Amino acid sequence: MDERTAERLLYVDATLVEMTQLAARGRPAYDSDIAVARACQYNVIRLAADLERLGEPWIVSHPTVPWRLIKGMRNRIAHNYWTVDDDIVWDVVAHHAPRLREALTGEIDAARSVLGDH
């Protein structure tokens, strides 16, 4: 893994960690605090951008990641925000993001090693 890819993987990790922190506030916080809801939505957009920056070869080498769904969700939040389904956003933040982080743990650890960031 080169340093550029390692750095970008750590951006992905930072976004996934933030999503986990937001999810820890619970669904009632998402429903009652517009700042929490918008932070969750923003992190979905950020995750899609972080993953895209890893590049096509990396994306192709990870066929189990639902790229089309991630990109579609990003586009809906960014461009058709009035049609956003809060249940789907919450499901992404509370369930799918932690699973993605778990799936990428080995690569994230390798990225930390490459960058000397323990």
C-alpha positions as CSV (number, residue, x, y, z in Angstrom):
1,M,0.0,0.0,0.0
2,D,1.4,3.4,-0.9
3,E,1.2,6.4,1.4
4,R,-1.5,8.2,-0.6
5,T,-3.8,5.2,-0.4
6,A,-3.0,4.8,3.3
7,E,-3.8,8.5,4.0
8,R,-7.1,8.1,2.1
9,L,-8.0,5.0,4.1
10,L,-7.5,6.9,7.3
11,Y,-9.9,9.6,6.0
12,V,-12.5,6.8,5.4
13,D,-11.8,5.6,8.9
14,A,-12.3,9.0,10.5
15,T,-15.6,9.4,8.7
16,L,-16.7,5.9,9.8
17,V,-15.7,6.7,13.4
18,E,-17.7,10.0,13.3
19,M,-20.7,8.1,12.0
20,T,-20.4,5.6,14.9
21,Q,-20.2,8.5,17.4
22,L,-23.4,10.0,15.9
23,A,-25.2,6.6,16.0
24,A,-24.3,6.3,19.7
25,R,-26.5,9.3,20.3
26,G,-29.5,7.2,19.3
27,R,-32.3,7.5,16.9
28,P,-34.2,9.9,19.2
29,A,-31.4,12.4,18.9
30,Y,-31.5,12.0,15.1
31,D,-35.2,12.6,15.1
32,S,-35.3,15.6,17.5
33,D,-32.0,17.4,16.7
34,I,-31.7,18.8,13.2
35,A,-27.9,19.2,13.8
36,V,-27.5,15.5,14.5
37,A,-29.6,14.6,11.4
38,R,-27.6,16.9,9.2
39,A,-24.3,15.6,10.6
40,C,-25.4,12.1,9.7
41,Q,-26.4,13.1,6.2
42,Y,-23.2,15.0,5.7
43,N,-21.2,12.0,6.8
44,V,-22.9,9.9,4.2
45,I,-21.8,12.4,1.6
46,R,-18.3,12.5,3.1
47,L,-18.0,8.7,3.1
48,A,-18.9,8.5,-0.6
49,A,-16.3,11.2,-1.4
50,D,-13.6,9.5,0.8
51,L,-14.2,6.2,-0.9
52,E,-14.1,7.6,-4.4
53,R,-10.7,9.2,-3.6
54,L,-9.3,5.7,-3.2
55,G,-9.5,5.3,-6.9
56,E,-11.0,2.9,-9.4
57,P,-8.5,0.1,-8.9
58,W,-9.2,0.1,-5.2
59,I,-12.9,0.2,-5.7
60,V,-12.8,-2.6,-8.2
61,S,-10.8,-4.7,-5.8
62,H,-13.6,-4.5,-3.2
63,P,-16.6,-5.8,-5.0
64,T,-18.6,-6.5,-1.8
65,V,-18.9,-2.8,-0.9
66,P,-22.2,-1.5,-2.3
67,W,-20.6,1.3,-4.3
68,R,-23.7,2.1,-6.4
69,L,-25.9,2.4,-3.3
70,I,-23.3,4.6,-1.5
71,K,-23.0,6.9,-4.5
72,G,-26.8,7.0,-5.0
73,M,-27.4,7.9,-1.4
74,R,-24.8,10.6,-1.6
75,N,-26.4,12.0,-4.7
76,R,-29.9,12.0,-3.1
77,I,-28.7,13.8,0.0
78,A,-26.7,16.3,-2.0
79,H,-29.1,17.0,-4.8
80,N,-32.6,15.8,-3.8
81,Y,-32.4,16.4,-0.1
82,W,-36.2,16.9,0.2
83,T,-36.6,13.2,-0.8
84,V,-34.2,11.8,1.8
85,D,-35.6,8.9,3.8
86,D,-34.5,9.3,7.4
87,D,-34.9,5.6,8.1
88,I,-32.4,4.8,5.4
89,V,-29.9,7.5,6.5
90,W,-30.2,6.2,10.1
91,D,-29.7,2.6,8.9
92,V,-26.6,3.6,7.0
93,V,-25.1,5.4,10.0
94,A,-26.1,3.0,12.7
95,H,-25.7,-0.4,10.9
96,H,-23.9,-0.2,7.6
97,A,-21.1,2.1,8.5
98,P,-19.9,0.0,11.5
99,R,-20.0,-3.1,9.2
100,L,-17.9,-1.3,6.6
101,R,-15.4,-0.2,9.2
102,E,-15.2,-3.8,10.5
103,A,-14.6,-5.1,6.9
104,L,-11.9,-2.6,6.4
105,T,-10.1,-3.0,9.7
106,G,-7.2,-4.9,8.3
107,E,-6.6,-2.3,5.6
108,I,-7.0,0.6,8.0
109,D,-4.5,-1.0,10.4
110,A,-2.1,-1.5,7.5
111,A,-2.6,2.1,6.5
112,R,-1.6,3.2,10.1
113,S,1.5,1.1,9.8
114,V,2.5,2.6,6.4
115,L,2.1,6.1,7.9
116,G,3.6,5.2,11.2
117,D,0.4,6.3,12.9
118,H,-0.2,3.8,15.7
